[in-house]
Amino acid sequence: MTQLTNEKILITGPASQVGLPVVEALAARNEVVGLARFSRPENRERVEAAGARCVAVDLADGDLSVVPDDFSVVLHFAVVKSGDFAYDLAANGEGVGRLMAHCRGARAFLHCSTAGVYAHRGPDDPAAEGDPVGDNHRAILPTYSITKIAAETLVRFSARQWELPTTIARLSVPYGANGGWPWFHLQMMRAGQPVPLHPQRPNVFNPIHEDDIVAQIPRLLEIASVPATVVNWGGAPASIEEWCAYMGELTGLEPKFTETEQTVAPLPVSLELLNERVGRARVPWRDGIRRLVEARAPELLAG
């Protein structure tokens, strides 16, 4: 499988759930710089311990002149979800435009977007890349979908404006040893709290393990283009009901559920384009969930 080696790489959001495993995987073979606000000292420590150099900048209004501009590739995972539309639009939307202008000499730019940009569809209707967008996450994250759609618009414009080959990857549910949505559900199960489900069941998504995220990045960069390539990013479909039941089998904890419309509705995506141009995710979701539990809560494993 293709690997990134001897590259100078900028990774934004390097201490995030998705970003940190990427930093850990790439820093050994490449020069990696992590860009974030680093408002928490422990986040800087984690990123530096992984082998990256840290640069503290707020993408909403920070001075990008302190950031090098000679990166060969940029991996943009940073996102803010403060609930303040003005700030989140500046950080997520304007911020990525400013970043692409600053790094316009790169050979490729990967923008990590979200499947949350799609309009609500239902558990049996996977969203393809050309389908309508909408305010999917309003019930729990009021600024998220709107500002991520705005960010995609800035990315599309910037790719054309600077002739910067770009891929927009609409990520479904990332998870792994560094956490993720299933981990939050396991914590709820452990506390005896009900896991929220949307009434339109089953609550299907496309979970993708952090190992597959890391493995697919080189190919996602290879397919970068002008205009930007847009591709869904996920693994085989699975539902919240299924992965909670499986975590119950592993731990002996009984999942409890509560139906509410104040949560994210089912959002499966079509992986036809991803599978064709990048390849299939290799970690089956059950194996990935088991590994998550082994890494984060081995004391819960039954037997």
N, C-alpha and C positions, 0 to 999 in steps of 0.2 A: 504494500500500500504506500502511496505517495506520502512523504514527510516533508516538513519544513525544516531546513538545515542552513545554517550560516546566513540567516536573514536578520535584518534589523526590523523589529516588530513593535508597533504601538498597540497596546491593549487597553481599552477604556473599561471602567468597571472591573478592575483586576481583582478586587476582593469580594466580588459578588458570588452568588451561588454558582452561576455559569462561568464567570470569568476566572475564578481562582484555579479550578482544575486545568483550565487552558494554560494559564501562566505556569503551573507546575509541570505540565507536559512539554511546554515549548522552551522554557528558559535554559534547559540543559544543553540545547543544540543551537540556540539562537541568542542574539542580543535583544532582550525584551525590556521595554519601558512600560510601566503601568501608570495610567493617568486617572486620577480621581480627586475628589475634594479631600479625602483622608482626614475627615473630621474626627474619626476615632483612631487614636494612635495604634491600637492593636491591629487595625486593618493594614496600616503601613508595615507593621512588623511581619504580618503573614505574607504579604507580597514580597518583601525583601528576603524573607526566609526561603521563599520559593525560587529566588535567584534573579528577580527583576529589580530594576532601578525605578524609583518612584518620583513622579512629578505631580505636585498638588495644584490643580486648576479646577475651578468651577466652570463647566461648559456654558452655564447660563450667561455669565458676564466676565469670566476670568481672562487674564492676559495670556494669550497663546504664544506670545513671543518667548516664553520660558520653555516651550516645548520644541524639541528638535523638529526639523522639517524634511529629514532625509531618510524616512522609513521606506522600506521596500514594500511592506504590507501593513494595513491597519485593520484591526479587529475591534469593532465598535459594539461593546456589550453594555455600556453605561445607560442607565435609565433612572429617572426620578419619578416618584409617585406620591408627591407631597399632598395632593388634593387642591393645591393652589394653581388655578389654570394659568395665570400670568407667568409664574415661575416655571411650571412644568412645560409650557409651550416654549419658553426661552431656552430651557436646558435641553429638552428632547428635540425640539424642532430647530430653532435657530442654532443651537449648539452643534448639531451634526453638520449643518451647513458651514459654519465657521471652521469646524475641524477639517472638513473635506477641502475647503479652500486652502487651509494651512498645509495640508498633507497632499496637495494635488500632484506632487511628483511621484507618488507611490505607484507601483505596478498594479496593485489591486486593493480594493476596499471592500470589507465585509461588514454590512450593516445588519445586526441582529434585531429583527423586528419581531412581531408576535402574531400568532393566529388570532389573537384578540382583536385584530383590525377587521375581521369579517362580520357582516351582519348575521344575526341569529338565523340558523337554518334548521337544526334538529339532529337527533342522533343517527338517522339513517340517510343523511344527505351531506356527504363530505364536501367541504368547500375547496374549489379549485382556484388557482392563482388569478383567474380573470373574473371571479365572482364578486358581487357587490360588497363593499365595506360598510361598517356601521359601528355604533357605540355599544359594543358587545359587553364590556366590563363595567358599565355604569353602576350596577347594583352594589358592587363592592369596592371599585376603584374608579371614582367619578372622572378623573382626568386621563386615565390610562389609554383607552382605545383612541380617543380623539387626538391626544398628543403624539401617539405612535403613528397614526395616519398622517398627521402633519409632518412628522419626521420623515416618513417615506417620501412625501412630496418634495421636501428639501433635498433628500438623497437623490431622487430622480433628476431634479434640476441640476444639482451639483455635478453629477456624473457627466451630464451633457456639457455643462458650462466649462468644466475643467478637463474634459475628455479623460476622466478617471475611471478605468474599468471597475465596475461595481456589481456586487451581488447583494440583493435584499433577501434575507432568509427569514421566513415567518415561522418562528419557533413555537412548537406546541407546549408540552409539559416536560421541562427538563428535570432530571432527578439523578441521584447517585449518592456517593459517600459524603458529598458536601451538602446534602439536604434535598429540598424540593417539596412539592405539594404532597406526595405520599408520606413524607416524613411528618408534615404537620398533621396529617390524618392519623398517623400512628400515635403521635403525642395526644391527640384528642381521645383516641381509643384507650390509651393508658390512663387518662384522667377520668374515664367514664363519661365523657362528653359525646353527644351525638354529632355525627359528621353531616354537614348540610348537603342535601341533594336537590337539584332542580326537579320540579314535578314532571318535566318531560324526560322520562327515563327510557333507557339507561343513560347515565351521564358519561358519554363516550368522549375520549380525547386520544391523542397520539403520543404517549409518554416516550421520551428518548433518554437513554442513559448517558451520563457525562462521558463515558468512554467513546460512544459513537459520535458525540458532539466533537470531541477532539479529533477523532479519526477522519471525520468528513470535512474538516476545515480546509485542508489543502485543496481538495477537489472543488469546494465552494469558491475558493479563490481562483482556481483555474478557469471556471466558467464565468468569471466576472466579465462584464461587457459594457459598451456604450451603445445605446441606452442600457440602463441597468437591467440585469437579469433578476427576475422575481421567482422565488421557489419556496414552497412549503417545506418545513423542516421538522421531522418527527419520526417516530417508530410505528410499529404495528398498533392498530387501535386496541384500547382497553378502557374499561369503565371504572369510575370511582368505586362502584359496588364490587367489581371484581378484585381490584387491588386491595381494598380494605378486607374483603373476605379472605384473600390469600395471606395478608398480614395476620389475620386472626388465626389461620391454620399454623403459621410459623410460631406465634407467640402464645396462643391460648387465650388471647384477648377477644372478646366478642364485640364486633363493631355494631354500633347503634347509629341509626340514621334519622334525620328529620327533614321533611320536605319543605322547601321555601323558595320563593322566587327571588329572594335577596341573596342570590349567589350566581356564579357563572353558569349559563346554560350549556348543555352539551355542545361540543364544537369539534367534531372530527374533521380532518382535512384530507384531501386527495394527495397521495404520495407518488402519483404516476410520474410526474416530471422529476422529482427528486430521485426516484429509483432509476430512472432512465439516464439522467445526466450526472448524478453523484454516486449513487449506489444505495443499497438497502442497509438500514440499521442492523447490526449483527447481534446485539445483546437482547435476547428475549425478555419481555417485561417481567416475567416471574423470576428469572435469574437475577435481573437487575434489582428487583424489590428485595429478594433474599440478601443480596450483597449489601444493600442499603441498611437493612436491619443488622446484619453482621458488623457493619462498620460503625453504626451510630448507637445501637442499643443491643449489644450482644447478650446482655443479661436477660433480655426478654425472650430469647429463643427457647422454645419448648423442647425439653428432652436433650 
